[in-house]
Amino acid sequence: MAKRTFEVLSIFPKMFEPVLSESIIKRAQEKKLVKINLYDLRDFTPDKHKKVDAPPYGGGPGMVFRVEPVYYALEHIKKRDKKTKPWVILLSPQGKILTQKLAKKILRHKRIVLLCGRYEGVDERIREYLIDEEISIGDYILTGGEIPAMVLLDVLTRLIPGAVGDAESIRNESFENGFLDFPHYTRPRNFKGWKVPSILLSGDHKKIEKWRRQKAKENTLRKRPDLLS
């Protein structure tokens, strides 16, 4: 059985297919570390025309996600696996900003539902009664929740043990230790007079580790001093 199951609710599930069929997410599925199920919310609407939205009560611009298709989709998901309670996340600009720390907290759940909002917003009863958490990937507005859901899928998948080939690379990444990553260099040693720092060529692993820690702190102070506070 997959170590994590992601259930994605969207009116455009085909948007996810290219992302799920490449790179780390593809390999994680092949290794059965993750199982990703895509659902078209239109399949769960009671509307005969397959509409999942309606004008807002009280007037105003835009359309609003109706509560029924979300409710029926979640009921369907719950029936598929009655033993594992799903953790339901709404991708929304009103949610908590996604961070590495938050991603690790989310990953404590074995079964995670990602609800991709659209239009002007969702019926507030979805927030009140059907979801557990709202997540945003930044303070800006996108057309829908599909791209944020893809971002979250990528972030979560690569944190699952075995998904990334070299586990050490995960431990040394930006945000893992409260700092940004240290600078990286590779061949050639000298390109147009731009040289690799000599300490990285010294073979002295203790000095290299000390240099990397110092550069990570300097990098963070220069680029993201807010992280140090």
C-alpha positions as a printed NumPy array, in Angstrom:
array([[  0.   ,   0.   ,   0.   ],
       [  1.204,   3.52 ,  -0.818],
       [  2.704,   5.385,   2.126],
       [  0.689,   8.497,   1.267],
       [ -2.479,   8.949,  -0.746],
       [ -3.329,  12.287,  -2.352],
       [ -6.88 ,  12.85 ,  -3.58 ],
       [ -7.203,  15.832,  -5.937],
       [-10.582,  17.491,  -6.555],
       [-10.658,  19.82 ,  -9.545],
       [-12.812,  20.806, -12.503],
       [ -9.666,  20.516, -14.648],
       [ -8.038,  17.232, -13.539],
       [ -6.216,  16.824, -16.873],
       [ -4.033,  19.796, -15.925],
       [ -2.251,  17.493, -13.465],
       [ -1.346,  14.7  , -15.878],
       [  1.92 ,  16.203, -17.254],
       [  3.137,  17.027, -13.726],
       [  2.342,  13.563, -12.376],
       [  4.047,  11.759, -15.263],
       [  7.521,  13.277, -14.858],
       [ 10.465,  13.456, -12.464],
       [ 10.28 ,  12.718,  -8.729],
       [  6.477,  12.487,  -8.545],
       [  6.442,   9.878, -11.319],
       [  9.164,   7.812,  -9.636],
       [  7.472,   8.071,  -6.233],
       [  4.293,   6.618,  -7.733],
       [  6.233,   3.832,  -9.438],
       [  7.864,   2.977,  -6.087],
       [  4.379,   2.993,  -4.493],
       [  5.456,   5.682,  -2.044],
       [  2.485,   7.774,  -3.115],
       [ -0.839,   7.157,  -4.78 ],
       [ -2.484,  10.115,  -6.501],
       [ -6.155,   9.987,  -7.467],
       [ -7.692,  12.684,  -9.669],
       [-11.399,  13.503,  -9.514],
       [-13.493,  15.765, -11.732],
       [-15.857,  17.684,  -9.459],
       [-18.362,  17.846, -12.298],
       [-18.942,  14.124, -11.794],
       [-20.427,  14.859,  -8.366],
       [-22.741,  17.787,  -9.052],
       [-26.514,  17.279,  -8.931],
       [-26.881,  19.84 , -11.739],
       [-27.991,  18.171, -14.97 ],
       [-25.723,  20.485, -16.972],
       [-22.704,  19.475, -14.809],
       [-22.294,  23.   , -13.448],
       [-20.465,  23.338, -10.141],
       [-20.92 ,  27.096,  -9.697],
       [-23.736,  29.585,  -9.24 ],
       [-24.184,  33.373,  -8.782],
       [-23.637,  34.614,  -5.208],
       [-26.638,  35.334,  -2.996],
       [-26.88 ,  39.039,  -2.295],
       [-25.502,  39.946,  -5.702],
       [-22.015,  40.795,  -6.825],
       [-19.587,  39.825,  -9.571],
       [-18.374,  36.365, -10.476],
       [-19.566,  32.871,  -9.665],
       [-19.202,  30.797,  -6.505],
       [-18.343,  27.098,  -6.059],
       [-21.427,  25.242,  -4.873],
       [-21.261,  23.127,  -1.733],
       [-23.006,  19.977,  -3.075],
       [-20.348,  18.65 ,  -5.498],
       [-17.632,  19.079,  -2.88 ],
       [-19.724,  17.294,  -0.248],
       [-20.597,  14.363,  -2.535],
       [-17.01 ,  14.053,  -3.777],
       [-15.697,  13.866,  -0.21 ],
       [-18.333,  11.287,   0.704],
       [-17.188,   9.202,  -2.263],
       [-13.548,   9.47 ,  -1.157],
       [-14.396,   8.491,   2.414],
       [-16.261,   5.382,   1.23 ],
       [-13.258,   4.238,  -0.821],
       [-11.194,   3.873,   2.343],
       [-13.202,   3.873,   5.552],
       [-10.168,   3.143,   7.748],
       [ -8.089,   6.238,   6.953],
       [ -9.634,   9.624,   7.692],
       [ -8.77 ,  12.124,   4.945],
       [ -7.259,  15.515,   5.805],
       [ -8.995,  18.023,   3.526],
       [ -7.089,  21.076,   2.286],
       [ -8.607,  23.955,   0.33 ],
       [ -6.076,  25.751,  -1.88 ],
       [ -7.018,  29.373,  -1.363],
       [ -5.391,  32.847,  -1.191],
       [ -6.999,  33.142,   2.268],
       [ -5.004,  30.21 ,   3.646],
       [ -1.786,  29.893,   5.626],
       [  1.318,  30.507,   3.542],
       [  2.975,  27.225,   2.58 ],
       [  6.347,  26.698,   4.246],
       [  8.645,  23.698,   4.638],
       [  7.642,  23.46 ,   8.296],
       [  3.939,  23.465,   7.412],
       [  4.509,  20.856,   4.693],
       [  6.083,  18.48 ,   7.231],
       [  3.094,  18.979,   9.522],
       [  0.652,  18.201,   6.701],
       [  2.596,  15.055,   5.838],
       [  1.729,  13.541,   9.216],
       [ -1.581,  12.624,   7.604],
       [ -1.624,   9.443,   5.519],
       [ -4.461,  10.548,   3.254],
       [ -4.657,  14.125,   2.005],
       [ -7.384,  15.716,  -0.124],
       [ -6.532,  18.789,  -2.188],
       [ -9.554,  20.868,  -3.186],
       [ -8.83 ,  23.288,  -6.015],
       [-10.998,  26.379,  -5.81 ],
       [-12.072,  28.451,  -8.815],
       [-14.175,  31.445,  -9.796],
       [-14.888,  34.189,  -7.244],
       [-14.5  ,  31.774,  -4.346],
       [-16.27 ,  28.894,  -2.612],
       [-19.538,  28.705,  -0.714],
       [-18.562,  29.51 ,   2.885],
       [-20.216,  26.299,   4.086],
       [-17.383,  24.403,   2.405],
       [-14.975,  26.16 ,   4.777],
       [-17.224,  25.762,   7.807],
       [-18.12 ,  22.095,   7.459],
       [-16.007,  20.26 ,   4.89 ],
       [-12.343,  21.252,   5.08 ],
       [ -9.654,  20.954,   7.739],
       [ -7.178,  23.542,   6.518],
       [ -6.62 ,  26.308,   3.949],
       [ -3.247,  26.679,   2.23 ],
       [ -1.909,  29.507,   0.052],
       [  1.35 ,  29.538,  -1.917],
       [  1.667,  33.323,  -1.78 ],
       [ -0.046,  36.671,  -1.507],
       [ -1.252,  36.912,  -5.086],
       [ -4.239,  35.664,  -7.066],
       [ -4.191,  32.802,  -9.562],
       [ -6.987,  31.64 , -11.842],
       [ -7.608,  28.587,  -9.702],
       [ -6.213,  26.203,  -7.121],
       [ -4.716,  23.721,  -9.577],
       [ -1.22 ,  25.238,  -9.774],
       [ -1.   ,  25.669,  -5.958],
       [ -2.108,  22.031,  -5.613],
       [  0.677,  20.941,  -7.969],
       [  3.176,  22.932,  -5.918],
       [  1.944,  21.307,  -2.704],
       [  2.045,  17.832,  -4.272],
       [  5.659,  18.382,  -5.279],
       [  6.677,  19.757,  -1.87 ],
       [  5.009,  16.899,   0.009],
       [  6.157,  14.101,  -2.278],
       [  9.851,  14.962,  -2.099],
       [  9.672,  14.914,   1.711],
       [  8.547,  11.28 ,   1.741],
       [ 11.509,   9.01 ,   2.585],
       [ 12.714,   7.278,  -0.567],
       [ 11.183,   9.745,  -3.032],
       [ 14.452,  11.643,  -3.496],
       [ 17.412,   9.409,  -4.283],
       [ 19.918,  11.172,  -2.024],
       [ 18.333,  11.807,   1.382],
       [ 21.293,  14.   ,   2.364],
       [ 20.315,  16.516,  -0.308],
       [ 16.979,  17.034,   1.443],
       [ 18.6  ,  17.704,   4.821],
       [ 20.87 ,  20.399,   3.378],
       [ 18.281,  22.286,   1.345],
       [ 17.084,  25.826,   1.955],
       [ 14.696,  26.219,   4.921],
       [ 15.526,  22.809,   6.395],
       [ 17.773,  24.23 ,   9.133],
       [ 16.383,  27.738,   9.353],
       [ 18.822,  29.029,   6.728],
       [ 18.974,  29.263,   2.963],
       [ 21.233,  26.805,   1.171],
       [ 24.977,  27.371,   0.82 ],
       [ 26.542,  28.096,  -2.627],
       [ 27.238,  25.138,  -4.923],
       [ 29.964,  24.777,  -7.554],
       [ 30.908,  22.119, -10.102],
       [ 33.151,  21.693, -13.154],
       [ 35.013,  23.495, -14.611],
       [ 37.202,  24.858, -11.822],
       [ 37.926,  28.009, -13.817],
       [ 35.579,  29.477, -16.401],
       [ 36.575,  32.832, -17.95 ],
       [ 38.461,  33.656, -14.758],
       [ 35.452,  32.831, -12.534],
       [ 37.011,  30.38 , -10.095],
       [ 35.644,  27.817,  -7.663],
       [ 36.58 ,  28.73 ,  -4.035],
       [ 39.824,  26.961,  -3.233],
       [ 38.517,  25.549,   0.049],
       [ 36.093,  23.31 ,  -1.882],
       [ 39.062,  21.768,  -3.666],
       [ 41.083,  21.228,  -0.474],
       [ 39.676,  17.837,   0.508],
       [ 39.409,  19.028,   4.129],
       [ 35.821,  18.044,   4.909],
       [ 35.676,  19.74 ,   8.309],
       [ 36.791,  23.068,   6.845],
       [ 34.401,  22.641,   3.921],
       [ 31.487,  21.968,   6.296],
       [ 32.384,  25.038,   8.371],
       [ 32.629,  27.162,   5.211],
       [ 29.226,  25.932,   4.01 ],
       [ 27.548,  26.718,   7.333],
       [ 29.018,  30.209,   7.311],
       [ 28.   ,  30.835,   3.694],
       [ 24.463,  29.606,   4.423],
       [ 24.174,  32.174,   7.228],
       [ 25.592,  34.94 ,   5.03 ],
       [ 23.258,  33.953,   2.208],
       [ 20.255,  34.122,   4.531],
       [ 21.302,  37.443,   6.044],
       [ 21.722,  38.998,   2.61 ],
       [ 18.656,  37.55 ,   0.833],
       [ 16.119,  36.662,   3.545],
       [ 16.966,  38.388,   6.845],
       [ 13.333,  37.837,   7.899],
       [ 14.142,  34.134,   8.398],
       [ 16.722,  34.969,  11.059],
       [ 14.18 ,  36.828,  13.182]])
